[in-house]
Amino acid sequence: MLDFRLSAKQQEYREFAHQIALEEMRPISLECDRTEQIPESFFWQMQKRFRGGVEGQARQFRQPGERQDALLAMLANEEMAWGDAALATAMPGPGLAAPPILAQGSPEQQEKFLRIYRDGQLHWGALALTEPGIGSDVAGMATTARLEGEEWVIDGHKHYITNGARADLIITFATIDKSMGRAGIRPFVVPKGTPGLVIGRIEAKMGLRASQTTELIFENCRIPKDHLLAGREAGAKGGFKAAMGTLDATRPMVGALAVGICRAAYEGAQAWYQHELPAGYAPYQRREIAEKLEELRQEIQMARLLVWRAAWMADQRISNSKEASMCKAYAGQLVMKVTAEAVRLSSPGEMTETKQFIHKWFRDAKVFDIFEGTAQIQRLVIARRMFPKVSIP
Ligand SMILES: Cc1cc2nc3c(=O)[nH]c(=O)nc-3n(C[C@H](O)[C@H](O)[C@H](O)COP(=O)(O)OP(=O)(O)OC[C@H]3O[C@@H](n4cnc5c(N)ncnc54)[C@H](O)[C@@H]3O)c2cc1C
């Protein structure tokens, strides 16, 4: 049976998340963007309202007997980004560290590494893949890990790591043998405060300014042997591939965040049109604006359906690499279009708060086309699956 409706429980969770976005995020959004700071009271408030994190809270809205963690996460992410995408990416919790630990870690590792996130205190997680010399193509990764007795020794340099300075655990990718290319890359768990882990520059950014993006330097950074997360067996080659598989879970979340900003910008442009449109607009000009808004509304709905499909497939344990990339590529580019149109449409007249928000969303949008794989890379992922016999670099 095909059914596009949300269940009553799902709708309830969506409204729960929307209320938080409205009451906790929107009121501080512009100030956090201006100062590039988030008050600690916001984190505690999130901790209080999302008991057990976004995922923990979602469990209370789950239909018994049904898998719907991904779908509930999508609903929350869209609402959070509607509130403020920078604050959404800075929420306390394991964040991007969780999927690799859950997917690759042994039961003992899962318990050991994720335990702290249940202690009621503020904790974050991060994932460090990107280096100054590598982003999309990780084959040339320069960060190395070598085994010395009972310890892995990590040396290298990562940058643009979301929540890197706050994270209690950083899933760090390093090569154990450069000659193996991608097959030599492994994920390691590096705890905060490990000697040799140096927190570098916090980047000043155009968008998502309140979300911290950090440089990390690893200098003779020693972690216990059992902090290797995947590819533990001798001679294993699949550590990196397996860890990258978690992107199938995280890309729809990024797509959902992009849809949330799209919706915010669309509603902002609509509010401007209804309440702030300067006098003197001819009827044909009004029609043009109304038609453009309707075009955007349709495209936002398309993006949301792509996101929901990828999430639904994840919940049903159906392989969704192609669909996860499709929704990320589409929503990541649409958010740039919608926010740019909102800026264009609302440009006449004096600067109002509505416009300040629209301008912020325009700046926030760009990164959704970059992180978790650019749109070009998503299309390559899709093309490889559509045309498996054609060699695509
Ligand atoms: C705000 C922010 C937060 C981030 N958070 C994290 C994080 O938490 N962890 C992390 O590890 N990284 C993070 N990143 C890094 C991000 O994932 C990378 O910037 C991204 O993967 C692109 O890599 P790159 O910047 O090296 O660009 P490159 O890979 O050098 O790409 C540059 C351009 O070339 C294009 N391109 C590259 N290869 C191809 C190809 N084969 N075919 C066609 N076009 C191609 C790309 O699409 C892009 O347009 C973050 C980045 C930002 C800006």
The ligand as a MOL file (V3000), in Angstrom:
LIG
                    3D

  0  0  0     0  0            999 V3000
M  V30 BEGIN CTAB
M  V30 COUNTS 53 58 0 0 0
M  V30 BEGIN ATOM
M  V30 1 C 30.9560 24.0280 7.2240 0
M  V30 2 C 31.6790 22.7570 6.8630 0
M  V30 3 C 31.6160 21.6800 7.7310 0
M  V30 4 C 32.2950 20.5000 7.4280 0
M  V30 5 N 32.2790 19.4550 8.3290 0
M  V30 6 C 33.0690 18.3650 8.1000 0
M  V30 7 C 33.1990 17.3370 9.0780 0
M  V30 8 O 32.5580 17.3570 10.1400 0
M  V30 9 N 34.0510 16.3130 8.8300 0
M  V30 10 C 34.7790 16.2320 7.6820 0
M  V30 11 O 35.5430 15.2810 7.5320 0
M  V30 12 N 34.6740 17.1790 6.7270 0
M  V30 13 C 33.8490 18.2530 6.9090 0
M  V30 14 N 33.7640 19.2460 5.9680 0
M  V30 15 C 34.5490 19.1300 4.7390 0
M  V30 16 C 33.6990 18.7680 3.5270 0
M  V30 17 O 33.1670 17.4740 3.6610 0
M  V30 18 C 34.5740 18.9220 2.2830 0
M  V30 19 O 34.8120 20.3140 2.1240 0
M  V30 20 C 33.9390 18.3420 1.0490 0
M  V30 21 O 33.9530 16.9510 1.1060 0
M  V30 22 C 34.6550 18.7790 -0.2440 0
M  V30 23 O 36.0220 18.5510 -0.1410 0
M  V30 24 P 37.0850 19.6960 -0.5110 0
M  V30 25 O 36.6860 20.9290 0.2330 0
M  V30 26 O 38.4520 19.1800 -0.2850 0
M  V30 27 O 36.8450 19.9930 -2.0560 0
M  V30 28 P 37.3800 19.1340 -3.2930 0
M  V30 29 O 37.1700 17.6820 -3.0660 0
M  V30 30 O 38.7640 19.5870 -3.6080 0
M  V30 31 O 36.3710 19.6080 -4.4260 0
M  V30 32 C 36.4690 20.9290 -5.0120 0
M  V30 33 C 35.4460 20.9720 -6.1610 0
M  V30 34 O 35.7840 19.9910 -7.1710 0
M  V30 35 C 34.6830 19.1110 -7.4100 0
M  V30 36 N 35.1580 17.7400 -7.6600 0
M  V30 37 C 36.0610 17.0640 -6.9230 0
M  V30 38 N 36.2540 15.8170 -7.4500 0
M  V30 39 C 35.4480 15.7480 -8.5380 0
M  V30 40 C 35.1680 14.7150 -9.5070 0
M  V30 41 N 35.7790 13.5350 -9.4650 0
M  V30 42 N 34.2910 15.0030 -10.4920 0
M  V30 43 C 33.6520 16.2100 -10.5690 0
M  V30 44 N 33.8780 17.2090 -9.6840 0
M  V30 45 C 34.7460 16.9730 -8.6830 0
M  V30 46 C 33.8590 19.1640 -6.1480 0
M  V30 47 O 32.5020 18.8550 -6.4170 0
M  V30 48 C 34.0210 20.6250 -5.7060 0
M  V30 49 O 33.1120 21.4320 -6.4010 0
M  V30 50 C 33.0460 20.3990 6.2290 0
M  V30 51 C 33.0760 21.4940 5.3350 0
M  V30 52 C 32.4270 22.6610 5.6580 0
M  V30 53 C 32.5250 23.8250 4.6990 0
M  V30 END ATOM
M  V30 BEGIN BOND
M  V30 1 1 1 2
M  V30 2 1 2 3
M  V30 3 2 2 52
M  V30 4 2 3 4
M  V30 5 1 4 5
M  V30 6 1 4 50
M  V30 7 2 5 6
M  V30 8 1 6 7
M  V30 9 1 6 13
M  V30 10 2 7 8
M  V30 11 1 7 9
M  V30 12 1 9 10
M  V30 13 2 10 11
M  V30 14 1 10 12
M  V30 15 2 12 13
M  V30 16 1 13 14
M  V30 17 1 14 15
M  V30 18 1 14 50
M  V30 19 1 15 16
M  V30 20 1 16 17
M  V30 21 1 16 18
M  V30 22 1 18 19
M  V30 23 1 18 20
M  V30 24 1 20 21
M  V30 25 1 20 22
M  V30 26 1 22 23
M  V30 27 1 23 24
M  V30 28 2 24 25
M  V30 29 1 24 26
M  V30 30 1 24 27
M  V30 31 1 27 28
M  V30 32 2 28 29
M  V30 33 1 28 30
M  V30 34 1 28 31
M  V30 35 1 31 32
M  V30 36 1 32 33
M  V30 37 1 33 34
M  V30 38 1 33 48
M  V30 39 1 34 35
M  V30 40 1 35 36
M  V30 41 1 35 46
M  V30 42 1 36 37
M  V30 43 1 36 45
M  V30 44 2 37 38
M  V30 45 1 38 39
M  V30 46 1 39 40
M  V30 47 2 39 45
M  V30 48 1 40 41
M  V30 49 2 40 42
M  V30 50 1 42 43
M  V30 51 2 43 44
M  V30 52 1 44 45
M  V30 53 1 46 47
M  V30 54 1 46 48
M  V30 55 1 48 49
M  V30 56 2 50 51
M  V30 57 1 51 52
M  V30 58 1 52 53
M  V30 END BOND
M  V30 END CTAB
M  END
